[in-house]
Amino acid sequence: MIYEYGDFYLTSLWERKKNGEMVERPYGSDSLGTFCLDGVLVKWDVRKPMKVWPGVNDEVELCVLFFARDEVLKVRKKLGMETQKKIMPLLKLPLPETETEISRIAANIYQTSKLALPLYKYKTQMAPLPNKVTFEEYQDYVEKKIVGLNPMEEVWQSVGSKVTIQLLDPSGHPVVGAQVGHDVSNNDGKLKWYDQDENRNCLLSDEKGKVVFEGSQLFRKTAIRREKSSIYAVHEDRQLVAISQVIDEHFGKTIQVIMKPACRVKGRYVCPKSDSGKDGFKSVYTRFSMTGKMDTKMMTSLMFTPITQTTSTYQLDVLLVPGKYTINCDSYDKVTKKRASGGKHVDVPEKPELDLGVIELKLRE
């Protein structure tokens, strides 16, 4: 059994000027692999500066972010201690005078992992597994990871910052008048999407079934190339729905997305009684995360959030694409400042309707 005491992140997201002022220096970050052997967690992370900053010295200040977990979390909460801590800075390290070749980095991880994995007792987070691919394939994987840390903005500067989505029905005909958005919210039946710090009406597909998104509508300013953005499209009259992703390779192109017959997923929330009265938990916030497998050899799974729902009627009613979902529900009592949560894994079938029955929310400790 492995006991997790907390997460310990060593990072450098800022710089300190001579006058003591701190300035943000965003980095792209990704994991190259993780495994645990005899209670020791081994991690390989890569960080890449989003741009060249003027006045960078020959050393970097490292920070630490700590998040308590499990038994440590319970003890610190009971004692009224903070469960998250930042140490800024922890120490300073000199920057190397020359860059390390990617092939050397890949070789170090590949060889170390190959030696350790036969002794490994628990499920690894190494993907791909070094004993499943050649070194050349692994080096290519590492190189793509590092390229994926480049700013998304460089794509927009080279091919344009627009991406066109064309919605088609199962017969290949354009779907006119479908509502399309990113980070879509269904608030008691009214669809909105979060666009540039505002809740707006979803875009409507034109007579050719097309909608056009700006990159800034789908990605944050400091987005990196490996990031993905999800879109949710629904035509309620025709009961058609689609969930798709936008990646860096889609910009400057028209991407065709096939809409499928929707499954109307229904359910009923049951919230705990509140000390502030029966209406203490006034609404339920629900997030639907779709999980599945990708076709590439190096990446085996994906998860993204296609839609969220906030309801004050304690009823769940949403149109979804058939597939596997994780549903997370959350409610908050503003008077007692207590939270209640619940959720389940759901396999949405290719049927017109699915009744989940009761979804119970329980008080958090």
DODREN-991082 format. One record per residue: residue number from 1; residue in three letters; x, y, z of N, C-alpha, C in turn. Coordinates in pm, whole numbers, plus 50000, padded with zeros to 5 digits. Layout:
<sites>
tifi|vovex|n_px|n_py|n_pz|ca_px|ca_py|ca_pz|c_px|c_py|c_pz
NUM|Ala|X|Y|Z|X|Y|Z|X|Y|Z
...
</sites>
This chain:
<sites>
tifi|vovex|n_px|n_py|n_pz|ca_px|ca_py|ca_pz|c_px|c_py|c_pz
1|Met|50084|49881|50000|50000|50000|50000|50088|50125|50000
2|Ile|50046|50225|49922|50119|50352|49915|50039|50459|49988
3|Tyr|50103|50525|50083|50039|50637|50152|50089|50767|50091
4|Glu|49996|50851|50050|50033|50980|49993|50018|51088|50100
5|Tyr|50129|51152|50134|50126|51258|50235|50098|51394|50173
6|Gly|50128|51406|50044|50102|51534|49979|50173|51543|49845
7|Asp|50144|51650|49773|50209|51678|49645|50312|51789|49667
8|Phe|50428|51770|49611|50540|51862|49630|50586|51905|49491
9|Tyr|50558|52031|49455|50591|52080|49322|50708|52178|49331
10|Leu|50813|52145|49260|50928|52235|49249|50910|52313|49119
11|Thr|50905|52443|49128|50871|52521|49010|50944|52654|49009
12|Ser|50937|52722|48897|50993|52856|48885|50907|52932|48786
13|Leu|50807|53001|48838|50711|53071|48753|50727|53221|48761
14|Trp|50831|53266|48825|50844|53410|48845|50991|53446|48863
15|Glu|51023|53574|48857|51159|53621|48883|51153|53736|48983
16|Arg|51260|53751|49056|51268|53860|49154|51366|53966|49103
17|Lys|51318|54092|49096|51404|54201|49053|51494|54247|49168
18|Lys|51587|54334|49138|51681|54381|49239|51610|54456|49352
19|Asn|51498|54521|49320|51423|54594|49424|51329|54504|49502
20|Gly|51334|54372|49476|51251|54277|49549|51118|54247|49483
21|Glu|51082|54322|49379|50955|54301|49311|50958|54170|49233
22|Met|50843|54098|49233|50833|53972|49161|50753|53992|49033
23|Val|50800|53935|48923|50734|53945|48793|50710|53804|48741
24|Glu|50588|53781|48692|50555|53648|48640|50636|53617|48515
25|Arg|50686|53494|48510|50754|53444|48392|50692|53307|48360
26|Pro|50588|53304|48276|50518|53177|48252|50604|53076|48175
27|Tyr|50590|52951|48217|50659|52839|48154|50556|52741|48102
28|Gly|50587|52676|47991|50512|52558|47950|50568|52441|48027
29|Ser|50481|52350|48074|50527|52240|48158|50459|52111|48117
30|Asp|50534|52001|48121|50478|51870|48090|50560|51763|48160
31|Ser|50499|51646|48175|50566|51534|48241|50619|51437|48135
32|Leu|50743|51393|48153|50802|51294|48063|50792|51153|48120
33|Gly|50750|51142|48245|50733|51009|48303|50742|51011|48454
34|Thr|50678|50912|48517|50675|50899|48663|50665|50752|48701
35|Phe|50743|50710|48798|50719|50579|48857|50768|50578|49002
36|Cys|50718|50482|49079|50751|50474|49221|50816|50340|49249
37|Leu|50932|50343|49310|51005|50221|49342|51050|50224|49487
38|Asp|51002|50125|49565|51037|50116|49708|51006|50245|49783
39|Gly|50891|50302|49753|50847|50421|49825|50908|50551|49778
40|Val|50995|50544|49676|51058|50665|49623|50993|50700|49490
41|Leu|50940|50821|49480|50875|50866|49359|50978|50932|49267
42|Val|50990|50882|49147|51083|50936|49048|51002|51005|48939
43|Lys|51031|51134|48916|50956|51212|48817|51053|51282|48723
44|Trp|51014|51286|48596|51086|51366|48498|50990|51470|48442
45|Asp|51017|51594|48467|50935|51703|48416|51019|51792|48326
46|Val|50954|51853|48229|51023|51947|48142|50948|52080|48147
47|Arg|51023|52189|48160|50966|52323|48160|51038|52407|48056
48|Lys|50958|52486|47984|51016|52568|47877|50960|52709|47887
49|Pro|51046|52811|47890|50996|52949|47899|50910|52984|47778
50|Met|50802|53059|47802|50710|53094|47695|50770|53197|47599
51|Lys|50872|53269|47645|50936|53367|47558|51073|53400|47617
52|Val|51150|53482|47547|51279|53527|47597|51256|53654|47677
53|Trp|51292|53651|47805|51272|53768|47891|51399|53851|47900
54|Pro|51387|53981|47890|51505|54066|47903|51557|54067|48046
55|Gly|51686|54079|48060|51745|54092|48192|51753|53964|48273
56|Val|51743|53848|48207|51752|53721|48280|51896|53698|48322
57|Asn|51917|53668|48449|52052|53649|48500|52098|53505|48477
58|Asp|52211|53468|48536|52265|53335|48515|52222|53238|48624
59|Glu|52115|53271|48696|52064|53179|48798|51911|53187|48799
60|Val|51851|53085|48856|51705|53078|48863|51664|53052|49007
61|Glu|51559|53119|49052|51506|53097|49186|51397|52991|49179
62|Leu|51410|52889|49261|51314|52780|49263|51215|52798|49377
63|Cys|51087|52771|49346|50980|52780|49445|50928|52640|49474
64|Val|50856|52626|49585|50794|52500|49622|50647|52523|49651
65|Leu|50562|52439|49596|50420|52438|49627|50388|52302|49689
66|Phe|50332|52302|49809|50300|52178|49880|50150|52169|49906
67|Phe|50091|52054|49874|49949|52029|49898|49936|51901|49980
68|Ala|49882|51913|50101|49867|51797|50190|49760|51702|50137
69|Arg|49778|51573|50165|49680|51472|50124|49658|51370|50236
70|Asp|49553|51291|50220|49521|51177|50306|49529|51211|50454
71|Glu|49604|51132|50531|49609|51149|50676|49669|51283|50718
72|Val|49769|51329|50644|49830|51459|50674|49727|51570|50656
73|Leu|49645|51558|50551|49541|51658|50526|49442|51663|50642
74|Lys|49399|51546|50690|49303|51540|50800|49361|51602|50927
75|Val|49486|51569|50958|49549|51620|51080|49564|51772|51074
76|Arg|49612|51822|50961|49633|51967|50949|49500|52042|50955
77|Lys|49395|51984|50896|49263|52048|50904|49214|52051|51048
78|Lys|49233|51940|51119|49187|51931|51259|49258|52031|51348
79|Leu|49385|52056|51320|49463|52150|51399|49448|52295|51350
80|Gly|49368|52313|51246|49349|52447|51193|49469|52499|51117
81|Met|49552|52409|51068|49672|52448|50995|49642|52457|50845
82|Glu|49721|52532|50774|49702|52544|50630|49736|52412|50562
83|Thr|49661|52378|50460|49682|52252|50388|49760|52273|50258
84|Gln|49784|52399|50224|49866|52433|50109|49972|52533|50152
85|Lys|50091|52518|50100|50198|52608|50141|50288|52641|50022
86|Lys|50328|52767|50016|50422|52811|49913|50550|52858|49981
87|Ile|50662|52815|49928|50792|52864|49974|50858|52932|49854
88|Met|50869|53063|49861|50918|53141|49749|51023|53241|49795
89|Pro|51146|53223|49759|51202|53107|49692|51255|53005|49792
90|Leu|51279|52885|49747|51340|52780|49830|51492|52788|49820
91|Leu|51542|52799|49699|51687|52808|49677|51713|52866|49538
92|Lys|51838|52896|49512|51879|52946|49382|51976|52848|49318
93|Leu|51962|52829|49186|52050|52738|49114|52110|52811|48994
94|Pro|52238|52785|48965|52297|52846|48845|52242|52779|48720
95|Leu|52221|52857|48617|52177|52801|48490|52296|52743|48416
96|Pro|52279|52631|48347|52392|52573|48272|52435|52664|48159
97|Glu|52565|52660|48129|52617|52748|48025|52579|52699|47885
98|Thr|52559|52568|47870|52522|52512|47740|52396|52427|47754
99|Glu|52322|52415|47646|52200|52334|47647|52234|52186|47640
100|Thr|52151|52104|47704|52165|51959|47695|52087|51909|47575
101|Glu|52147|51824|47494|52080|51773|47375|51961|51687|47415
102|Ile|51855|51697|47336|51733|51620|47366|51761|51471|47363
103|Ser|51851|51429|47274|51883|51286|47266|51943|51235|47396
104|Arg|52023|51319|47465|52082|51278|47592|51976|51269|47701
105|Ile|51882|51364|47701|51773|51361|47798|51689|51236|47779
106|Ala|51652|51208|47653|51570|51091|47622|51642|50963|47660
107|Ala|51773|50957|47631|51850|50836|47662|51855|50810|47813
108|Asn|51872|50917|47891|51877|50903|48036|51748|50844|48090
109|Ile|51635|50901|48049|51505|50852|48097|51479|50710|48048
110|Tyr|51507|50685|47921|51480|50555|47859|51559|50444|47928
111|Gln|51687|50467|47947|51772|50363|48007|51738|50340|48154
112|Thr|51719|50450|48229|51685|50437|48371|51552|50364|48389
113|Ser|51453|50400|48309|51322|50338|48320|51326|50191|48283
114|Lys|51402|50157|48182|51410|50017|48140|51471|49929|48250
115|Leu|51564|49987|48325|51626|49912|48434|51532|49898|48552
116|Ala|51453|50004|48578|51370|50007|48699|51235|49939|48681
117|Leu|51178|49942|48562|51043|49892|48542|51024|49745|48577
118|Pro|51122|49656|48551|51102|49516|48593|51087|49500|48744
119|Leu|51137|49596|48823|51127|49591|48969|51006|49667|49020
120|Tyr|50936|49734|48930|50829|49824|48971|50707|49745|49017
121|Lys|50650|49782|49133|50542|49705|49194|50404|49762|49169
122|Tyr|50396|49886|49126|50267|49952|49113|50249|50004|48971
123|Lys|50126|50045|48942|50096|50093|48809|50180|50216|48774
124|Thr|50246|50210|48661|50334|50318|48622|50259|50428|48547
125|Gln|50315|50547|48550|50263|50656|48470|50357|50688|48355
126|Met|50444|50593|48325|50532|50609|48210|50453|50576|48084
127|Ala|50439|50671|47995|50369|50647|47870|50442|50723|47759
128|Pro|50501|50651|47664|50493|50507|47646|50590|50433|47736
129|Leu|50566|50307|47759|50658|50225|47837|50785|50201|47757
130|Pro|50902|50223|47816|51027|50203|47742|51044|50062|47687
131|Asn|50985|49961|47755|50999|49825|47704|50899|49792|47594
132|Lys|50816|49893|47554|50719|49872|47448|50757|49945|47318
133|Val|50852|50037|47326|50894|50113|47208|51046|50112|47198
134|Thr|51095|50140|47078|51239|50151|47059|51288|50285|47112
135|Phe|51419|50298|47127|51475|50425|47174|51445|50537|47075
136|Glu|51453|50505|46944|51425|50607|46843|51281|50659|46856
137|Glu|51187|50568|46882|51047|50609|46901|51032|50692|47028
138|Tyr|51105|50653|47133|51096|50728|47258|51157|50867|47243
139|Gln|51267|50877|47172|51330|51008|47150|51236|51098|47071
140|Asp|51168|51042|46971|51072|51119|46894|50958|51168|46982
141|Tyr|50916|51084|47077|50811|51120|47173|50854|51238|47260
142|Val|50978|51233|47310|51030|51342|47394|51042|51470|47314
143|Glu|51090|51460|47191|51104|51579|47107|50968|51644|47081
144|Lys|50865|51562|47055|50730|51615|47031|50675|51680|47157
145|Lys|50706|51622|47273|50662|51681|47399|50720|51820|47416
146|Ile|50848|51835|47385|50916|51964|47403|50866|52065|47301
147|Val|50845|52023|47177|50788|52112|47076|50649|52157|47120
148|Gly|50575|52066|47186|50441|52098|47233|50438|52205|47339
149|Leu|50553|52241|47396|50561|52346|47497|50583|52484|47436
150|Asn|50599|52488|47304|50611|52617|47237|50479|52693|47246
151|Pro|50482|52826|47243|50357|52903|47255|50260|52876|47140
152|Met|50131|52866|47171|50029|52851|47067|50031|52970|46973
153|Glu|50074|53084|47025|50075|53207|46946|50161|53194|46821
154|Glu|50267|53111|46825|50353|53096|46709|50278|53029|46594
155|Val|50179|52944|46627|50095|52883|46524|50007|52989|46460
156|Trp|49947|53074|46544|49858|53178|46492|49935|53276|46404
157|Gln|50060|53301|46436|50140|53395|46357|50177|53336|46221
158|Ser|50185|53202|46212|50229|53140|46087|50113|53101|45995
159|Val|50002|53051|46051|49892|53004|45965|49761|53078|45989
160|Gly|49758|53171|46085|49635|53242|46116|49575|53195|46247
161|Ser|49493|53282|46307|49439|53253|46440|49294|53207|46436
162|Lys|49244|53170|46318|49105|53125|46307|49099|52976|46275
163|Val|48994|52912|46327|48965|52774|46291|48817|52765|46260
164|Thr|48783|52699|46150|48645|52685|46106|48596|52544|46136
165|Ile|48482|52535|46201|48419|52406|46230|48297|52392|46140
166|Gln|48291|52284|46062|48173|52257|45981|48099|52137|46038
167|Leu|47973|52158|46076|47891|52054|46136|47810|51983|46029
168|Leu|47820|51850|46027|47747|51768|45932|47662|51666|46007
169|Asp|47546|51630|45948|47465|51525|46010|47518|51389|45966
170|Pro|47465|51279|46019|47517|51146|45982|47513|51117|45832
171|Ser|47427|51189|45757|47419|51168|45612|47516|51256|45535
172|Gly|47590|51342|45607|47687|51429|45541|47633|51563|45499
173|His|47510|51598|45540|47453|51728|45505|47483|51830|45615
174|Pro|47501|51958|45576|47529|52063|45677|47415|52075|45777
175|Val|47451|52100|45902|47352|52122|46008|47344|52272|46032
176|Val|47231|52330|45996|47211|52474|46008|47145|52506|46142
177|Gly|47193|52612|46206|47129|52659|46329|47164|52583|46455
178|Ala|47274|52507|46453|47320|52439|46574|47390|52539|46665
179|Gln|47373|52523|46795|47442|52608|46893|47578|52547|46923
180|Val|47682|52630|46916|47819|52582|46933|47894|52674|47029
181|Gly|47969|52615|47121|48048|52696|47213|48158|52616|47279
182|His|48244|52687|47348|48354|52629|47424|48325|52655|47572
183|Asp|48346|52555|47658|48310|52568|47800|48163|52607|47813
184|Val|48077|52528|47752|47934|52558|47748|47870|52530|47883
185|Ser|47782|52620|47923|47708|52605|48048|47559|52596|48018
186|Asn|47494|52497|48078|47350|52479|48064|47288|52519|48197
187|Asn|47235|52641|48204|47177|52691|48328|47025|52683|48319
188|Asp|46972|52574|48378|46827|52550|48375|46770|52560|48233
189|Gly|46842|52496|48138|46792|52489|48000|46841|52598|47909
190|Lys|46910|52702|47959|46961|52810|47876|47110|52789|47851
191|Leu|47146|52771|47724|47285|52745|47689|47363|52876|47676
192|Lys|47478|52881|47741|47570|52995|47731|47712|52938|47718
193|Trp|47804|53023|47677|47943|52981|47679|48030|53095|47728
194|Tyr|48144|53056|47789|48233|53152|47852|48334|53199|47749
195|Asp|48318|53324|47702|48402|53377|47596|48464|53509|47641
196|Gln|48597|53508|47655|48671|53630|47688|48611|53700|47810
197|Asp|48600|53624|47918|48555|53675|48048|48407|53714|48051
198|Glu|48330|53670|47954|48187|53701|47953|48105|53577|47918
199|Asn|47986|53567|47977|47893|53463|47938|47812|53512|47820
200|Arg|47820|53442|47709|47753|53485|47588|47667|53373|47530
201|Asn|47578|53412|47437|47502|53311|47366|47595|53230|47278
202|Cys|47563|53103|47261|47645|53018|47175|47639|53068|47031
203|Leu|47745|53039|46954|47744|53071|46811|47645|52979|46741
204|Leu|47589|53026|46627|47497|52945|46548|47562|52909|46415
205|Ser|47554|52783|46377|47611|52740|46248|47532|52799|46133
206|Asp|47601|52842|46027|47537|52908|45914|47476|52807|45817
207|Glu|47437|52855|45697|47369|52768|45599|47459|52655|45550
208|Lys|47590|52670|45568|47683|52562|45531|47724|52479|45651
209|Gly|47660|52506|45765|47692|52432|45887|47820|52477|45953
210|Lys|47867|52599|45920|47998|52644|45967|47989|52747|46079
211|Val|48087|52741|46170|48112|52846|46268|48262|52872|46269
212|Val|48300|52996|46299|48441|53034|46299|48480|53080|46439
213|Phe|48587|53023|46491|48638|53061|46623|48772|53131|46607
214|Glu|48793|53233|46689|48925|53293|46706|49002|53211|46810
215|Gly|49132|53203|46794|49212|53128|46890|49196|53179|47032
216|Ser|49181|53311|47046|49168|53370|47179|49035|53333|47245
217|Gln|48938|53284|47167|48812|53239|47223|48821|53096|47278
218|Leu|48922|53023|47235|48936|52883|47273|49052|52857|47368
219|Phe|49153|52944|47366|49273|52921|47444|49310|53048|47522
220|Arg|49373|53029|47637|49421|53142|47716|49543|53204|47649
221|Lys|49583|53321|47694|49693|53394|47630|49825|53319|47637
222|Thr|49847|53247|47746|49974|53177|47764|49964|53030|47725
223|Ala|49869|52994|47638|49851|52854|47597|49973|52804|47521
224|Ile|50001|52675|47536|50110|52611|47463|50052|52518|47358
225|Arg|50136|52475|47265|50088|52404|47147|50024|52268|47180
226|Arg|50065|52205|47288|50010|52072|47317|49870|52079|47377
227|Glu|49823|52197|47413|49692|52207|47476|49580|52181|47376
228|Lys|49467|52134|47429|49349|52105|47349|49233|52187|47404
229|Ser|49141|52222|47318|49022|52295|47359|48900|52219|47309
230|Ser|48799|52205|47394|48681|52129|47356|48568|52220|47312
231|Ile|48488|52172|47218|48367|52244|47177|48248|52149|47192
232|Tyr|48133|52209|47219|48008|52135|47234|47909|52195|47136
233|Ala|47848|52111|47055|47751|52157|46956|47621|52079|46973
234|Val|47507|52149|46968|47379|52082|46986|47272|52148|46899
235|His|47190|52066|46837|47072|52113|46765|46953|52046|46835
236|Glu|46886|52122|46921|46784|52063|47006|46662|52016|46928
237|Asp|46625|52087|46822|46508|52045|46743|46533|51912|46673
238|Arg|46653|51897|46618|46685|51773|46547|46745|51667|46638
239|Gln|46767|51705|46766|46824|51611|46864|46958|51555|46816
240|Leu|47043|51647|46767|47178|51612|46725|47278|51682|46816
241|Val|47389|51615|46842|47490|51671|46932|47628|51626|46889
242|Ala|47729|51706|46922|47868|51669|46891|47960|51726|46998
243|Ile|48064|51653|47027|48172|51699|47115|48302|51676|47039
244|Ser|48381|51781|47026|48504|51768|46951|48614|51850|47016
245|Gln|48736|51831|46968|48850|51904|47021|48919|51984|46912
246|Val|48974|52098|46951|49055|52181|46862|49199|52176|46911
247|Ile|49292|52148|46821|49434|52144|46855|49510|52239|46763
248|Asp|49639|52252|46785|49718|52349|46708|49713|52325|46558
249|Glu|49703|52198|46515|49706|52167|46373|49579|52209|46300
250|His|49473|52245|46373|49346|52281|46311|49340|52426|46264
251|Phe|49427|52511|46314|49419|52653|46279|49454|52675|46132
252|Gly|49379|52766|46071|49396|52791|45929|49324|52690|45841
253|Lys|49245|52600|45902|49178|52494|45826|49028|52492|45859
254|Thr|48954|52413|45781|48814|52383|45810|48805|52238|45857
255|Ile|48755|52219|45978|48745|52086|46037|48601|52040|46032
256|Gln|48577|51924|45972|48442|51869|45966|48414|51782|46088
257|Val|48301|51807|46151|48259|51733|46269|48121|51673|46243
258|Ile|48110|51542|46260|47983|51472|46238|47901|51474|46366
259|Met|47781|51531|46358|47691|51531|46473|47614|51398|46477
260|Lys|47588|51352|46598|47524|51222|46616|47390|51238|46688
261|Pro|47300|51140|46671|47175|51143|46747|47205|51150|46897
262|Ala|47140|51244|46964|47171|51269|47105|47097|51172|47195
263|Cys|47155|51151|47311|47088|51079|47418|47053|51182|47526
264|Arg|46926|51194|47559|46884|51287|47664|46905|51220|47799
265|Val|47000|51269|47875|47034|51211|48004|46961|51288|48113
266|Lys|46882|51213|48193|46804|51275|48298|46840|51214|48434
267|Gly|46810|51289|48537|46833|51240|48673|46776|51337|48774
268|Arg|46786|51299|48900|46733|51385|49007|46835|51392|49119
269|Tyr|46871|51514|49160|46967|51533|49268|46897|51526|49404
270|Val|46964|51467|49500|46918|51469|49639|47031|51530|49722
271|Cys|47006|51648|49778|47106|51718|49859|47080|51695|50008
272|Pro|47182|51700|50090|47163|51682|50234|47085|51797|50295
273|Lys|47023|51772|50410|46953|51878|50480|47055|51977|50536
274|Ser|47015|52103|50537|47106|52208|50582|47057|52269|50713
275|Asp|47152|52309|50797|47117|52376|50922|47053|52511|50896
276|Ser|47072|52567|50777|47018|52699|50745|46878|52690|50686
277|Gly|46823|52570|50675|46690|52553|50620|46691|52461|50501
278|Lys|46573|52425|50452|46563|52327|50344|46621|52378|50212
279|Asp|46632|52512|50197|46686|52568|50073|46833|52607|50088
280|Gly|46901|52547|50186|47041|52581|50208|47127|52555|50086
281|Phe|47110|52437|50025|47180|52405|49902|47086|52441|49786
282|Lys|47103|52560|49733|47005|52614|49639|47024|52568|49496
283|Ser|47143|52527|49460|47167|52484|49322|47276|52378|49320
284|Val|47279|52305|49211|47379|52198|49192|47458|52229|49065
285|Tyr|47591|52229|49077|47680|52251|48964|47734|52115|48921
286|Thr|47715|52081|48795|47753|51949|48745|47850|51963|48628
287|Arg|47956|51884|48631|48055|51885|48523|48058|51746|48458
288|Phe|48050|51744|48326|48055|51619|48251|48190|51608|48182
289|Ser|48267|51509|48217|48397|51487|48153|48389|51359|48071
290|Met|48419|51371|47943|48414|51255|47855|48550|51188|47852
291|Thr|48553|51059|47869|48679|50984|47869|48678|50885|47753
292|Gly|48796|50854|47704|48804|50759|47593|48947|50734|47554
293|Lys|48966|50667|47443|49099|50633|47396|49129|50704|47265
294|Met|49258|50737|47251|49304|50799|47127|49371|50692|47041
295|Asp|49391|50725|46914|49444|50627|46820|49597|50628|46811
296|Thr|49662|50726|46872|49807|50734|46859|49877|50633|46949
297|Lys|49996|50597|46913|50071|50496|46988|50124|50551|47119
298|Met|50157|50680|47121|50223|50736|47237|50127|50783|47346
299|Met|50006|50819|47310|49911|50865|47409|49793|50769|47412
300|Thr|49750|50727|47530|49651|50621|47539|49514|50667|47585
301|Ser|49501|50788|47637|49370|50829|47686|49354|50980|47678
302|Leu|49230|51025|47686|49202|51167|47688|49086|51193|47784
303|Met|49080|51312|47835|48966|51354|47915|48949|51504|47897
304|Phe|48829|51545|47862|48804|51688|47852|48661|51715|47894
305|Thr|48634|51839|47928|48504|51878|47979|48421|51943|47868
306|Pro|48319|51876|47817|48241|51933|47709|48134|52031|47754
307|Ile|48078|52012|47871|47966|52095|47913|47952|52092|48064
308|Thr|47905|52203|48119|47872|52208|48261|47726|52247|48274
309|Gln|47667|52211|48386|47526|52242|48408|47506|52291|48550
310|Thr|47434|52402|48562|47394|52454|48692|47242|52453|48698
311|Thr|47186|52390|48797|47041|52378|48806|46992|52415|48945
312|Ser|46881|52485|48949|46819|52519|49076|46692|52437|49100
313|Thr|46664|52345|49007|46543|52264|49016|46572|52123|49068
314|Tyr|46699|52093|49096|46741|51960|49139|46712|51852|49035
315|Gln|46702|51894|48908|46679|51799|48800|46794|51807|48701
316|Leu|46839|51691|48655|46943|51683|48553|46876|51655|48419
317|Asp|46909|51734|48317|46852|51716|48183|46949|51773|48083
318|Val|47021|51688|48010|47124|51735|47919|47136|51638|47801
319|Leu|47167|51692|47684|47188|51611|47564|47336|51578|47550
320|Leu|47367|51449|47537|47506|51405|47530|47528|51310|47414
321|Val|47652|51307|47366|47695|51210|47267|47712|51075|47337
322|Pro|47671|50965|47277|47697|50835|47338|47845|50815|47368
323|Gly|47876|50760|47483|48014|50740|47524|48025|50727|47674
324|Lys|48148|50724|47723|48174|50708|47866|48201|50845|47928
325|Tyr|48137|50870|48041|48148|50999|48108|48174|50981|48257
326|Thr|48240|51081|48313|48249|51096|48457|48168|51219|48493
327|Ile|48072|51204|48585|47987|51314|48627|48024|51354|48768
328|Asn|48059|51481|48787|48092|51535|48919|47994|51646|48954
329|Cys|47931|51634|49071|47830|51731|49115|47876|51801|49242
330|Asp|47840|51929|49252|47885|52007|49367|47777|52109|49403
331|Ser|47755|52129|49534|47659|52228|49581|47717|52298|49703
332|Tyr|47678|52423|49723|47737|52504|49830|47629|52578|49906
333|Asp|47635|52570|50039|47543|52643|50125|47614|52769|50173
334|Lys|47570|52885|50124|47637|53011|50154|47625|53049|50302
335|Val|47519|53001|50368|47498|53038|50509|47591|52959|50600
336|Thr|47591|52827|50586|47675|52743|50672|47815|52723|50615
337|Lys|47833|52764|50487|47961|52749|50417|48004|52603|50410
338|Lys|47906|52516|50393|47934|52373|50377|47915|52335|50230
339|Arg|47988|52232|50192|47980|52183|50054|47926|52040|50054
340|Ala|47856|52007|49949|47808|51871|49926|47847|51830|49786
341|Ser|47887|51707|49767|47931|51664|49635|47889|51519|49610
342|Gly|47892|51482|49487|47859|51346|49446|47902|51326|49303
343|Gly|47872|51210|49249|47910|51183|49111|47907|51035|49081
344|Lys|47929|51003|48955|47931|50864|48913|47990|50854|48773
345|His|48027|50732|48738|48070|50702|48602|47949|50652|48524
346|Val|47932|50703|48403|47812|50673|48326|47851|50631|48183
347|Asp|47790|50524|48136|47807|50482|47997|47680|50522|47923
348|Val|47686|50631|47847|47569|50682|47776|47548|50598|47648
349|Pro|47433|50530|47636|47411|50441|47522|47361|50514|47399
350|Glu|47356|50444|47287|47300|50498|47163|47149|50479|47167
351|Lys|47086|50549|47259|46942|50544|47276|46890|50686|47293
352|Pro|46761|50708|47270|46707|50845|47282|46713|50900|47423
353|Glu|46710|50813|47526|46702|50865|47662|46767|50770|47762
354|Leu|46825|50830|47867|46884|50753|47977|46845|50819|48107
355|Asp|46781|50742|48196|46742|50793|48327|46840|50742|48431
356|Leu|46916|50834|48492|47016|50797|48593|46953|50779|48730
357|Gly|46826|50815|48744|46762|50804|48874|46815|50909|48970
358|Val|46840|50866|49094|46884|50959|49198|47035|50974|49199
359|Ile|47082|51098|49205|47224|51127|49224|47237|51193|49359
360|Glu|47293|51122|49456|47299|51173|49593|47426|51253|49618
361|Leu|47407|51370|49677|47519|51453|49717|47538|51442|49868
362|Lys|47661|51424|49912|47691|51410|50054|47780|51522|50101
363|Leu|47768|51555|50228|47850|51661|50285|47997|51623|50281
364|Arg|48080|51721|50249|48225|51700|50255|48274|51719|50398
365|Glu|48379|51648|50429|48439|51666|50563|48515|51798|50570
</sites>
